[in-house]
């Protein structure tokens, strides 16, 4: 922000709006910048009134924002700055808006600059074109490292898990990061990444835009899907090229969400959950603002995994019909970020019906791969039965007819057997697989994926099994797909 402020103030921008959630840090940086550049500076907030460095608090005007704006006009330096905190709270006052407009127009000639520090950008139409908006960046990795070492003490050695601590603290403000590290030292005598993650999850819940998933899932708890597991491990091994992410298409209950949540534990990255439906706002422009804010938070928390479940339900109308274009703009913001972001964020999206998503969603450079998760093969089902029976303490010797079953239905059968105290063959009578209840939609989904998606179970393109209920590996291609490949 320092370089941007110098450039814009020297270019005679008279209104600068700094969006920040850490106003104390922003004020400190601007105060130091003014001292280095020889600029005259004053500060105002409603609690303390006008404050001038070296002169203390001014009694004139007190907490009146009009007095602060007029004080800027009376400052005598060649370049003058008035820094106001949370001025957006007063911009519904007609007299203040008029005085601001006049002051900003006159300020270009005599280099008088009004700097507003606020967590949001809320400008009336009269002032929209008179303010330049800058973002105050959250602490960088180097700043967080210096903070962690200083809190640990000069005599203490560098924490062995310092890299994980810095990953956990990324995306927090100075105040939040310092508080979480201090709490960890109070509890355990050292900074531990799990404590930082704990309070980071609380900070995300307050914003209500993202959630931090901290479940126990691992790939060892997920039977099958070896191809997509291997792809993710290889992509996230660390290298000169940063991965973008994957899109998982498949029959409901085949493990798409579980795989996305388990990947974080496999790679040591935090998993952020993005619910696009919760970003919808009732006010004009609120949805777009929520999307931008959520994606900024995601970028700030890199390296991480961003998981967005059931995309086709969260984006029901790519054309924007019936929602004043809100859905279309939300989709556009997400697509732009998927294609352009340079942060170390691995995106995982899941979908049960690709026909409801626009074709541009799967174009090259949005994702590193689009995988189809079919009904599990016989070998995969045996692995899932073993995992689920062990989880619920069952002896699953005699298995029921599990033709067309998904992993979720096998898990449900074992849970019911443990709940009711009956053999799994009897519990299976309560299960009707989704491939039966929604046979037509499942058949359409599998037909669509044939030759278009990678198989999640075996290397290569997905090929439709030759007959319903066929237990051959879903990666085996049909004759038509083989011919097309040749």
C-alpha positions as CSV (number, residue, x, y, z in Angstrom):
1,X,0.0,0.0,0.0
2,X,2.9,2.4,0.7
3,X,4.0,2.6,-3.0
4,X,0.4,3.0,-4.2
5,X,-0.3,5.9,-1.7
6,X,2.9,7.8,-2.7
7,X,2.0,7.4,-6.4
8,X,-1.6,8.5,-6.1
9,X,-0.9,11.4,-3.7
10,X,1.9,12.7,-6.0
11,X,-0.6,12.4,-8.9
12,X,-3.0,14.7,-7.0
13,X,-5.7,12.3,-6.1
14,X,-7.6,14.1,-3.4
15,X,-9.9,11.3,-2.2
16,X,-8.4,7.9,-1.2
17,X,-10.6,5.2,0.4
18,X,-8.5,2.4,2.0
19,X,-10.5,-0.7,2.7
20,X,-9.1,-2.4,5.7
21,X,-10.0,-4.6,8.7
22,X,-6.9,-3.5,10.6
23,X,-7.2,0.3,10.8
24,X,-4.6,0.7,13.6
25,X,-2.0,-0.9,11.3
26,X,-3.1,1.2,8.3
27,X,-2.9,4.4,10.4
28,X,0.6,3.5,11.6
29,X,1.8,2.9,8.1
30,X,0.3,6.1,6.8
31,X,1.7,8.1,9.8
32,X,5.2,6.7,9.1
33,X,4.8,7.4,5.3
34,X,3.8,11.1,6.0
35,X,6.9,11.5,8.3
36,X,9.2,10.0,5.6
37,X,7.8,12.2,2.9
38,X,7.5,15.4,4.9
39,X,3.7,15.6,4.5
40,X,1.4,17.4,7.1
41,X,-1.1,14.9,8.5
42,X,-4.0,14.9,10.9
43,X,-6.3,12.1,12.1
44,X,-10.0,12.0,13.0
45,X,-12.4,9.5,14.5
46,X,-15.7,10.1,16.4
47,X,-14.3,9.1,19.8
48,X,-11.1,11.2,19.8
49,X,-12.0,14.0,17.5
50,X,-9.2,15.7,15.5
51,X,-5.6,14.7,16.4
52,X,-2.5,16.2,15.0
53,X,0.9,14.6,15.7
54,X,2.8,16.7,18.2
55,X,-0.2,18.8,19.1
56,X,-2.5,16.1,20.7
57,X,-6.3,16.2,20.5
58,X,-8.1,19.3,19.2
59,X,-11.2,20.4,21.1
60,X,-12.5,22.2,18.1
61,X,-15.3,20.3,16.5
62,X,-14.9,17.2,18.7
63,X,-16.3,14.1,17.0
64,X,-18.1,16.1,14.2
65,X,-17.0,14.8,10.7
66,X,-17.8,18.1,9.2
67,X,-15.2,19.7,11.4
68,X,-12.6,17.2,10.2
69,X,-13.3,17.9,6.6
70,X,-13.1,21.7,7.2
71,X,-9.9,21.2,9.2
72,X,-8.3,19.7,6.0
73,X,-9.0,23.0,4.2
74,X,-7.2,25.0,6.9
75,X,-4.0,22.9,6.9
76,X,-1.0,24.9,5.6
77,X,1.5,22.3,4.3
78,X,2.3,21.8,0.6
79,X,0.8,18.3,0.8
80,X,-1.8,17.7,3.6
81,X,-3.5,14.5,4.6
82,X,-6.6,14.1,6.8
83,X,-7.1,10.4,7.8
84,X,-10.7,9.7,8.9
85,X,-11.8,6.4,10.5
86,X,-15.2,4.9,9.5
87,X,-16.5,7.9,7.7
88,X,-18.9,5.7,5.8
89,X,-21.2,5.8,8.9
90,X,-21.9,9.5,8.3
91,X,-22.3,9.7,4.5
92,X,-26.1,9.7,4.6
93,X,-25.9,13.4,5.8
94,X,-26.6,15.7,2.9
95,X,-24.5,18.6,4.2
96,X,-21.4,16.4,4.8
97,X,-21.7,14.9,1.3
98,X,-21.8,18.4,-0.2
99,X,-18.9,19.7,1.8
100,X,-16.9,16.6,0.9
101,X,-17.6,17.0,-2.8
102,X,-16.4,20.6,-2.8
103,X,-13.3,19.8,-0.7
104,X,-12.3,16.9,-2.9
105,X,-12.7,19.0,-6.1
106,X,-10.6,21.9,-4.6
107,X,-8.1,19.5,-3.1
108,X,-6.6,18.5,-6.5
109,X,-5.2,22.0,-7.0
110,X,-3.5,22.5,-3.6
111,X,-2.7,18.7,-2.8
112,X,-5.1,18.3,0.1
113,X,-6.0,14.6,0.4
114,X,-8.8,13.0,2.4
115,X,-7.9,9.4,3.3
116,X,-10.8,7.2,4.7
117,X,-10.1,4.0,6.6
118,X,-13.1,1.7,6.6
119,X,-13.8,-2.1,6.4
120,X,-16.3,-1.6,3.5
121,X,-16.7,0.7,0.6
122,X,-20.0,2.6,0.8
123,X,-20.1,5.8,-1.3
124,X,-23.1,7.9,-2.3
125,X,-23.4,8.6,-6.0
126,X,-22.1,12.1,-5.7
127,X,-18.7,10.9,-4.4
128,X,-18.2,7.6,-6.3
129,X,-16.0,9.2,-9.0
130,X,-14.0,11.3,-6.5
131,X,-12.6,8.5,-4.5
132,X,-9.9,6.0,-5.4
133,X,-10.2,2.7,-3.6
134,X,-7.2,0.9,-2.3
135,X,-7.0,-2.4,-0.3
136,X,-4.8,-2.6,2.7
137,X,-3.1,-6.0,2.5
138,X,-3.2,-8.5,5.3
139,X,0.2,-9.4,6.9
140,X,2.6,-11.1,4.6
141,X,4.4,-14.4,5.4
142,X,7.6,-12.5,6.4
143,X,5.7,-10.3,8.8
144,X,4.0,-13.3,10.4
145,X,7.3,-15.1,10.7
146,X,8.8,-12.0,12.5
147,X,5.8,-11.9,14.8
148,X,6.0,-15.6,15.7
149,X,9.8,-15.3,16.5
150,X,9.4,-12.2,18.6
151,X,6.5,-13.7,20.6
152,X,8.6,-16.9,21.2
153,X,11.3,-14.8,22.7
154,X,14.9,-14.0,21.6
155,X,16.3,-17.0,23.5
156,X,13.9,-19.6,22.1
157,X,14.9,-21.6,19.0
158,X,12.8,-21.4,15.9
159,X,9.7,-23.6,16.2
160,X,10.0,-26.9,14.3
161,X,6.5,-26.4,12.8
162,X,7.1,-22.8,11.8
163,X,6.0,-23.3,8.2
164,X,2.7,-24.9,9.3
165,X,2.2,-22.0,11.8
166,X,2.6,-19.5,9.1
167,X,0.2,-21.4,6.8
168,X,-2.3,-21.4,9.6
169,X,-1.9,-17.7,10.3
170,X,-2.2,-16.5,6.7
171,X,-5.3,-14.6,6.1
172,X,-5.5,-13.2,9.7
173,X,-5.0,-9.5,10.6
174,X,-2.1,-8.4,12.8
175,X,-4.4,-8.3,15.8
176,X,-5.8,-11.8,15.2
177,X,-2.5,-13.5,14.4
178,X,-0.8,-12.0,17.4
179,X,-3.7,-13.0,19.7
180,X,-3.8,-16.6,18.5
181,X,-0.1,-17.0,18.8
182,X,-0.1,-15.5,22.3
183,X,-3.0,-17.8,23.3
184,X,-1.1,-20.8,22.1
185,X,2.0,-19.8,24.2
186,X,-0.3,-19.3,27.2
187,X,-1.8,-22.8,26.8
188,X,1.2,-24.8,25.7
189,X,4.3,-22.7,26.2
190,X,4.8,-22.6,22.5
191,X,3.1,-21.7,19.3
192,X,1.1,-24.6,17.9
193,X,-0.6,-24.6,14.5
194,X,-3.7,-26.4,15.7
195,X,-4.5,-23.5,18.1
196,X,-4.0,-21.0,15.3
197,X,-6.4,-23.1,13.1
198,X,-8.9,-23.2,15.9
199,X,-9.2,-19.4,16.2
200,X,-8.9,-19.0,12.5
201,X,-12.1,-21.1,12.1
202,X,-13.9,-18.8,14.6
203,X,-12.8,-15.7,12.6
204,X,-14.2,-17.2,9.4
205,X,-17.5,-18.1,11.1
206,X,-17.9,-14.4,12.1
207,X,-17.7,-13.3,8.5
208,X,-20.2,-16.0,7.5
209,X,-18.7,-16.3,4.0
210,X,-16.3,-19.2,4.4
211,X,-16.0,-22.1,6.8
212,X,-12.8,-24.0,7.8
213,X,-13.2,-27.7,7.8
214,X,-11.2,-29.6,10.4
215,X,-12.6,-33.2,10.1
216,X,-10.6,-36.5,10.5
217,X,-11.1,-37.8,6.9
218,X,-8.2,-39.3,5.1
219,X,-7.7,-41.2,1.8
220,X,-7.3,-44.4,3.9
221,X,-11.0,-44.0,4.9
222,X,-12.1,-43.9,1.3
223,X,-12.2,-47.1,-0.7
224,X,-11.2,-46.9,-4.4
225,X,-10.8,-43.8,-6.6
226,X,-7.1,-44.5,-6.9
227,X,-6.7,-42.5,-10.1
228,X,-8.0,-39.2,-8.7
229,X,-6.2,-39.7,-5.4
230,X,-2.9,-40.2,-7.2
231,X,-3.6,-37.2,-9.4
232,X,-4.2,-34.9,-6.4
233,X,-1.1,-36.2,-4.6
234,X,1.1,-35.6,-7.6
235,X,-0.4,-32.1,-8.3
236,X,0.1,-31.0,-4.7
237,X,3.5,-32.4,-4.2
238,X,5.1,-29.0,-4.6
239,X,6.8,-27.8,-7.7
240,X,7.5,-24.8,-10.0
241,X,3.9,-24.9,-11.4
242,X,1.0,-24.3,-9.2
243,X,-2.1,-26.5,-9.6
244,X,-5.5,-25.0,-10.2
245,X,-7.9,-27.7,-9.1
246,X,-10.3,-30.4,-10.2
247,X,-14.0,-30.8,-10.9
248,X,-15.7,-34.0,-9.7
249,X,-18.7,-35.2,-11.5
250,X,-20.5,-38.3,-10.5
251,X,-23.4,-40.3,-9.2
252,X,-24.6,-39.1,-5.7
253,X,-23.0,-41.0,-2.9
254,X,-19.8,-42.0,-4.7
255,X,-17.4,-40.1,-2.4
256,X,-17.0,-36.7,-4.1
257,X,-17.4,-34.6,-1.0
258,X,-15.5,-37.0,1.2
259,X,-12.5,-36.9,-1.2
260,X,-12.5,-33.1,-1.2
261,X,-12.5,-33.0,2.6
262,X,-9.9,-35.7,3.0
263,X,-7.4,-34.0,0.6
264,X,-6.6,-31.3,3.1
265,X,-5.5,-33.9,5.7
266,X,-3.5,-35.7,3.1
267,X,-1.6,-32.7,2.0
268,X,-1.4,-30.7,5.3
269,X,-3.4,-27.8,3.8
270,X,-6.5,-26.2,5.4
271,X,-9.7,-26.9,3.7
272,X,-12.1,-23.9,3.2
273,X,-15.8,-24.6,2.5
274,X,-17.5,-22.1,0.2
275,X,-21.3,-22.1,0.1
276,X,-22.2,-20.0,-2.9
277,X,-25.8,-19.9,-1.7
278,X,-24.8,-18.1,1.5
279,X,-23.2,-15.3,-0.6
280,X,-26.6,-14.3,-2.0
281,X,-27.6,-10.9,-0.5
282,X,-30.9,-9.1,-0.4
283,X,-29.5,-5.7,-1.3
284,X,-28.4,-4.6,-4.8
285,X,-24.7,-5.3,-5.3
286,X,-24.4,-7.2,-2.0
287,X,-24.0,-10.6,-3.6
288,X,-21.1,-9.4,-5.9
289,X,-19.5,-7.7,-2.9
290,X,-19.7,-11.0,-0.8
291,X,-18.2,-13.0,-3.7
292,X,-15.3,-10.6,-4.0
293,X,-14.7,-10.5,-0.3
294,X,-14.8,-14.3,0.0
295,X,-12.4,-14.8,-2.8
296,X,-10.0,-12.2,-1.3
297,X,-10.1,-14.1,1.9
298,X,-9.3,-17.4,0.1
299,X,-6.3,-15.8,-1.7
300,X,-5.0,-14.4,1.6
301,X,-5.2,-17.9,3.2
302,X,-3.1,-19.6,0.6
303,X,-1.8,-22.3,0.5
304,X,-5.2,-24.0,1.0
305,X,-7.9,-26.1,-0.6
306,X,-11.2,-24.4,-1.5
307,X,-14.2,-26.8,-1.7
308,X,-17.5,-25.9,-3.3
309,X,-20.1,-28.6,-3.2
310,X,-23.0,-29.2,-5.7
311,X,-22.2,-26.3,-8.1
312,X,-25.2,-26.8,-10.3
313,X,-27.5,-26.1,-7.4
314,X,-25.6,-23.1,-6.2
315,X,-25.6,-21.7,-9.8
316,X,-29.1,-22.5,-11.0
317,X,-29.3,-19.9,-13.7
318,X,-26.2,-19.0,-15.6
319,X,-28.3,-16.8,-17.9
320,X,-29.4,-14.7,-14.9
321,X,-33.1,-15.0,-15.9
322,X,-35.4,-14.4,-12.9
323,X,-32.8,-13.0,-10.6
324,X,-31.9,-9.7,-12.2
325,X,-28.6,-11.1,-13.5
326,X,-27.3,-11.9,-10.0
327,X,-26.7,-15.5,-10.7
328,X,-24.9,-14.7,-14.0
329,X,-22.6,-12.1,-12.3
330,X,-21.9,-14.5,-9.4
331,X,-20.9,-17.2,-12.0
332,X,-18.8,-14.7,-13.9
333,X,-16.9,-13.6,-10.8
334,X,-16.1,-17.3,-10.0
335,X,-15.1,-18.1,-13.5
336,X,-12.8,-15.1,-13.7
337,X,-11.1,-16.1,-10.4
338,X,-10.7,-19.7,-11.5
339,X,-9.0,-18.7,-14.7
340,X,-6.9,-15.8,-13.4
341,X,-6.0,-16.3,-9.7
342,X,-2.3,-16.8,-9.1
343,X,-2.5,-17.7,-5.4
344,X,-1.7,-21.3,-4.2
345,X,-5.3,-22.3,-3.9
346,X,-6.4,-25.8,-5.1
347,X,-10.1,-25.6,-6.0
348,X,-12.4,-28.7,-5.8
349,X,-15.9,-28.4,-7.2
350,X,-18.5,-31.2,-7.2
351,X,-21.4,-31.6,-9.5
352,X,-24.2,-34.2,-10.1
353,X,-25.5,-32.8,-13.4
354,X,-23.1,-31.1,-15.8
355,X,-25.9,-30.2,-18.2
356,X,-26.9,-27.4,-15.8
357,X,-23.5,-25.7,-15.9
358,X,-22.4,-23.6,-18.8
359,X,-19.8,-25.1,-21.2
360,X,-17.2,-22.4,-20.4
361,X,-17.1,-23.7,-16.8
362,X,-15.0,-26.7,-18.0
363,X,-12.8,-25.0,-20.6
364,X,-9.0,-25.5,-20.4
365,X,-7.1,-23.7,-17.6
366,X,-10.2,-23.6,-15.4
367,X,-9.3,-27.0,-13.9
368,X,-6.4,-29.4,-14.2
369,X,-8.8,-32.3,-14.7
370,X,-12.5,-33.2,-14.8
371,X,-13.1,-36.6,-13.2
372,X,-16.2,-38.8,-13.2
373,X,-17.0,-41.0,-10.2
374,X,-19.1,-44.0,-11.2
375,X,-20.6,-46.7,-9.2
376,X,-17.7,-48.6,-7.4
377,X,-16.2,-51.7,-9.0
378,X,-16.3,-55.1,-7.2
379,X,-12.8,-54.5,-5.8
380,X,-13.7,-51.1,-4.6
381,X,-16.9,-52.3,-3.0
382,X,-15.0,-55.0,-1.1
383,X,-12.7,-52.3,0.2
384,X,-15.6,-50.1,1.2
385,X,-17.4,-53.0,3.0
386,X,-14.2,-53.7,4.9
387,X,-13.8,-50.1,6.0
388,X,-17.4,-49.6,7.0
389,X,-17.7,-53.0,8.8
390,X,-14.6,-52.1,10.8
391,X,-15.9,-48.7,11.7
392,X,-19.2,-50.1,13.1
393,X,-17.7,-53.2,14.7
394,X,-19.5,-55.7,12.4
395,X,-18.5,-59.1,11.0
396,X,-19.6,-58.7,7.4
397,X,-19.1,-62.3,6.2
398,X,-22.3,-62.7,4.2
399,X,-22.8,-59.7,2.0
400,X,-26.1,-58.7,0.5
401,X,-26.7,-58.2,-3.2
402,X,-25.0,-54.8,-3.7
403,X,-25.5,-54.5,-7.5
404,X,-25.7,-50.8,-8.4
405,X,-24.8,-49.7,-4.8
406,X,-22.7,-46.6,-4.1
407,X,-20.2,-46.3,-1.2
408,X,-22.8,-44.2,0.7
409,X,-25.3,-47.0,0.5
410,X,-22.8,-49.5,1.8
411,X,-22.0,-47.2,4.7
412,X,-25.8,-46.7,5.4
413,X,-26.3,-50.5,5.4
414,X,-23.5,-51.0,8.0
415,X,-24.8,-48.1,10.2
416,X,-28.3,-49.6,10.1
417,X,-27.0,-53.0,11.0
418,X,-25.2,-51.6,14.0
419,X,-28.2,-49.4,15.0
420,X,-30.8,-52.2,14.8
421,X,-28.5,-55.0,15.9
422,X,-29.2,-57.1,12.8
423,X,-27.0,-58.7,10.1
424,X,-26.1,-56.6,7.2
425,X,-28.1,-58.8,4.9
426,X,-31.2,-57.9,6.8
427,X,-30.3,-54.2,7.0
428,X,-29.9,-54.2,3.3
429,X,-33.6,-54.6,2.9
430,X,-34.0,-51.0,4.0
431,X,-31.7,-49.7,1.2
432,X,-32.9,-48.7,-2.2
433,X,-29.9,-47.5,-4.2
434,X,-30.0,-44.2,-6.0
435,X,-29.1,-46.0,-9.2
436,X,-32.6,-47.5,-9.0
437,X,-34.6,-44.6,-7.6
438,X,-33.1,-42.2,-10.1
439,X,-32.1,-44.7,-12.8
440,X,-32.9,-42.4,-15.8
441,X,-30.8,-39.5,-14.5
442,X,-27.9,-41.7,-13.5
443,X,-28.0,-43.3,-17.0
444,X,-27.9,-39.9,-18.6
445,X,-25.1,-38.8,-16.4
446,X,-23.0,-41.9,-17.2
447,X,-23.7,-41.5,-20.9
448,X,-22.7,-37.8,-20.8
449,X,-19.4,-38.6,-19.0
450,X,-18.4,-41.3,-21.5
451,X,-15.4,-40.1,-23.4
452,X,-15.6,-36.6,-21.9
453,X,-14.2,-37.1,-18.4
454,X,-11.3,-38.8,-16.8
455,X,-12.1,-41.9,-14.7
456,X,-11.6,-41.4,-11.0
457,X,-10.9,-45.1,-10.5
458,X,-8.5,-46.1,-13.4
459,X,-6.1,-44.0,-15.6
460,X,-7.6,-42.6,-18.8
461,X,-11.0,-41.5,-20.0
462,X,-14.1,-42.9,-18.5
463,X,-16.0,-45.5,-20.6
464,X,-19.5,-46.6,-20.0
465,X,-19.8,-50.3,-18.8
466,X,-21.3,-52.6,-21.4
467,X,-24.4,-53.5,-19.3
468,X,-26.3,-52.0,-16.3
469,X,-24.8,-53.4,-13.1
470,X,-21.6,-54.5,-14.9
471,X,-18.8,-54.6,-12.3
472,X,-16.0,-54.1,-14.8
473,X,-13.7,-51.2,-14.0
474,X,-15.4,-48.0,-15.1
475,X,-12.2,-46.8,-16.7
476,X,-12.6,-49.5,-19.4
477,X,-13.8,-47.8,-22.6
478,X,-16.7,-48.9,-24.7
479,X,-16.1,-49.9,-28.3
480,X,-17.2,-46.5,-29.6
481,X,-14.9,-44.7,-27.2
482,X,-12.0,-46.9,-28.2
483,X,-12.6,-46.2,-31.9
484,X,-12.8,-42.5,-31.2
485,X,-9.5,-42.6,-29.3
486,X,-7.8,-44.3,-32.2
